[in-house]
Amino acid sequence: MVRALVFCLLLLPALAAAQRPPELIIQAPPSLERAASRVRSIDTSRLLETMRLVGLKDPGPPIQVFLGPEGSDLAQVPPWVSGYAFGDEGVIVLLPARTPSYPDSSLEELLRHEVAHVLVARAAGGRPLPRWFHEGLAMIAGLSWGLDDRSQLTLAMIGDREVSLERLERAFAGGQGEVHGAYAIAGAFANDLLRRHGDDVAGRILANVGQGLSFEEAFLRATGISLADAERAFWRRQTFWYRWVPVLTSSVTLWLLITLLAIWAMGKRRARDAALRRIWEEEEERRLAESQDTGEPIN
C-alpha cells in the first residue's frame, strides 16, 4: 500500500507535465487591450483536446500570440483572413476586427484554430505537410465543423463532382469563395478520416512524418490504405443526402420556402377574389336584367 502511494506521488509530476496545455503569451497594442483581455480569459485547458488530436504529450515552448489592428502591417492579408500562424516559429496573429469570419465563429474558435496549426507543425517535427491536412485538423480543433461547413461543402460540390486533393491544395491560394470551399472540403476529409480510422489517426500520421516518412507513406502506415484510395472512397461516400440535406435544411432554403408559400398564398387569394368579383358581377348583371324587365329600382 505504501509502495503504491509512493509510486503515485512520484508519477503525479509526470502526469501533470503530460497534461500541461500550451502556454500563450498575448501581445497587443493599447487599442486592442479589451480583445487581448478576452483572449487571456479563454480557458486554455481545452487546448489539451488539440494536443490529443495531434498526438502531442508536450506542448513545447510558449506560443506567441500577436493581436493586430486594421491598417497595421499584421493585417496586410486578404480581407477575409481573420488569423494566421507561423507553425515552425510558434507565432500566431489574430485580427479581432475580422472575427467572426468563416471558418471560425468566435475569437475563441479562431485562437484554437491557429494554435492547432502550431501544434500540428510541432507534432510533425517541422516537416512539410499538405495545406488541406493542416486546415482540416485546425477546423476540427477549433470545434467549428458543423452545418455551415456541410453547406459550404455542398456548394463546393455543385459545380464539380470531385475536387482532387492536388486541386484542393491550390484552392487555398484562390479567392474568398474558392478558399471557403477548400476549407469545407478539408474539414470534411479530416472529419471523415477520424471517423474511419480512429481519433488518434492524425497523431499517428504526424508521428510518422516526424520520423522522416513522406506524408503519403505516413498516411499509408497509419491507415492501411493509400492516400489516393482514401480520396476516392471519400468522394464515393458523398451521397445525395449528404450533398443536399444541408442545403434543404439551411436558413436560406427555409426563407426561400416561406417566400414561395407566401407568393402561392397571395396568388390563391387573388384567384379567389377574382372569382368572387365575377360572381358579384354576374349577380349584379342578373339583378339589373330583372329590374329592367320589371321596371323596379335596385337597392
N, C-alpha and C positions, 0 to 999 in steps of 0.2 A: 504493500500500500504506500509506504513512504517512498520507495523507489519510483513508483508510478507518479506520485505527486511531484517529486524532484524532476522527473523526465518532462512532465507537462510544463513545469516552471521554466525549464531550460528551452522548451520548444516554443513558448509564447513569443519571445522576441522574433524568432524566425517567421512565425505566423503573422505577426504584426507587420513585419517588413514586406511579406508577400502580399498583404492586403493594403499596402500604402498606395493611395491614389496619386496621380501626378501632382506635383507642386506647380502652381501657376503664379507667375509674377506679373501683375497687371500694371501697365503703364499707360497714362492718358494725359492729355493737356487739360488745363483747368476747365475749359469749355465742355469737356466730356466727363467731368468728375461724377456727375449723377449716374451716367451709364457705367462708369468704372465701379461705382459702389454696387450697382446691380450685379455686375459680373463677379465681384468679390463675394457677394452674398450667395452665389449659386453653390449648391451642395456638390462638392467635388467627389464625394463618395460614390456617386452614380457613374463616375468615370471608371470605377472598378469593373463595371459591366463591359466597357470597351476593352479594358485590358484582358479580360477573359475571352472576349470575341477574337482578339488578335493573338492570343496565346502568350501574353507578357506577364511575368511574375514581378519583375522590377520595372517601374515606370521610367527609370533613367533620370537624368538631371532635370532641374526645373525648366518649365516651358515658359518662354517669354511671350506675353500677350500684349500687343500694342493696339490701342483704340485710335482710329484715325478720323478726323473731321472731314466733311466735304470740302474739296478745294485743296486739301493737303497733298503732299507727294504720295502718301499711302493710299489715297483714293484715286490714283491715276490708273484705274482699271475700268472695264466696261460697266455701264451704269447698273446692270442687273446683278453684279457681283457684290455681295454683302460681307464677304470674308474670304481669306485665303491663307495658306500655310506654306512654310518652307520646312518640309518634314525633316530633312537631314540636319538643318540648323536648329530645330526645336523652336521655331518662331511662328507666331500666329498674328494675323492682322484682322481686326474686326472693324466694320464700318457701321456703327449703330444707327445712323440716319437712314440706312437702307434696309433695316430689319423691321418687319418680316419680309423676306424675299425667298421665292422658291429656290431650293427645296426645303428651306427651314422656315418655321412659322414663329419663332421667338428667338430672343437673344441667347437663351439657354441652349436651345437646339443648335443654333449656329456655333456656339462655343464647343459643344460636344462633337459636332461635325468636324470642326477644324482640329480639335485635339486628337480626334481619331486619325487624321492624316499623319500627325507626328508619331503617334503610337504604331501605326501601320508601318511607317518607314523604319522605326526602331526595331520592330519585330522582324523585318526583312533584312536587318543588318545594313540598311542604307543601299541595298542593291535595287536595280531598276524594276519597276512593276508597271503593268498596264494602267493607264489612267482610269479605265472603266472599273477595274478592280478596286482601286483606291477610292473612287467616288461611291461605288456600291456599298462598300463596308462603312464608309463615313455616313451614308444615309441611314443605314441600319443602326449605327452607333448613336446618331442624332435622334433616333426614335421618330423620324419624320416620314417613314414609309407608310403610306395609308391610301385612302380612297383617292385623294388628289393625284398621287403618283400612278395609281392604276388608270385613272382617267387620262393622265398625260401619256401613259404607255399606249392606251387605246388610240389616242390621237396620233401618236408617233407611228402606229402601225396601219393607219387608214390608207396612207399613200403607198406603203411598202409592206409586202407580206413578211419579209425578214430584213433585219439590219445586221450585217455581219459585225463581229467584234472588231475587225480591222476598220470597217467604216465607222463604227461607233467611236473608236479612238479618235478619228479625225473630227467627228462631230463636236467634240468638246472645244474645238477652236473655231466653231462657227458662230452664227448669230444667236440671238436670245432664244428664238423658237427651237432652233436645232439643238442648242445646249440643254434646254428644258427636256426635250425628247431624249437626249443622251442620258441625262440624269435618271429619268424614269426607267429606261431600259437597263441601265447599270444597276439600279436598285432592285429591279425585278429579277435580274440574273443572279445577283448576290443572295437575295432572299430565297430564291429557288435552290441555289447551291446549298444553303444551310439546311433547308427542309429535306433535301435529298440525301445529304451526306453527314449531317450532324452539326451541332452548334460549334464544335471545335474544328471544323474543316478549314476555316480561314486561318486559324492559328497553325495548323499542320502545313498548309501551303506556304505560309510566310516563314515558318521554321525551315522548311526545305530550301526556300530561296536564300535564306540567311546562311545556309550551309554551302551555297555555291551553285545550286542547280538553277537552270533556266526556269522561267515561270511555267512554261509548258511541261517540263519534266517534273517540277514540283507539284503541279496540278495533277498529273497522272499518278504520281506516287501517293498523293493524299486521297484521291477519289477513286482510283482504279479504272478511270476512263480518260480518254484523251480530251483535251480542251475542245477540239473540233467536234467530237461526238457529243459532248455536253452541250455545245452550242446548238447543234441540230436538234437534240432532244428537247431543249428549252423551247425552241420555236414550235416544235410539234405540239407542245402542251398548251400553247396559246390558243385555246379553243374559242368558239363563237361566244360562249358565255363570258369567258374572261375578257374578251375584246369589248363586248357590247353592254354587259350588265353595268359597268361603271358609268358609261355614258347615259344609259337609260335611267339610272338612279341618281344622277348628278342634279344639283340645284338648277343648272341651266336648262336641262331637259324638263324638270318639274315646272319651271316658269313657262317654258315653251308650251307644255301641255295645257297649263292653266289658260294661257293666252288663246290657244286654239279652241279650248272649250268655251271661253268667253265669246269668241268670234262666232262659233257654232250656235251658241245660245242666242246671240243677237240676231243671227240670220233666221233662226226658228221663230223668234218673236216678231221680226219684221214680216215673215211669211204669214204668221197668224193674224197680225194686224191688217195686212193686205186682204186676207180672206174675209175678216170681219167687215172691212170697208166695202168690199164687193157685196156682201150680204146686205149691209145697210143701204147701199146704193140701189141694189135690186129691190129691196123693200120700199125704198123711197119712190122709185120709179113705178112700182105696183100701186102704191097708195095714190100717187099723182094720177096714174091712169084711171083708178077707180073714182077719184074725185072729179075728174073731167067727165066721166060717164054719168055721175050722179049730180054734179053741179054743187057739191058740198065743199066747204072750206077745209083746209088741212090744219090740224092743231100741232 
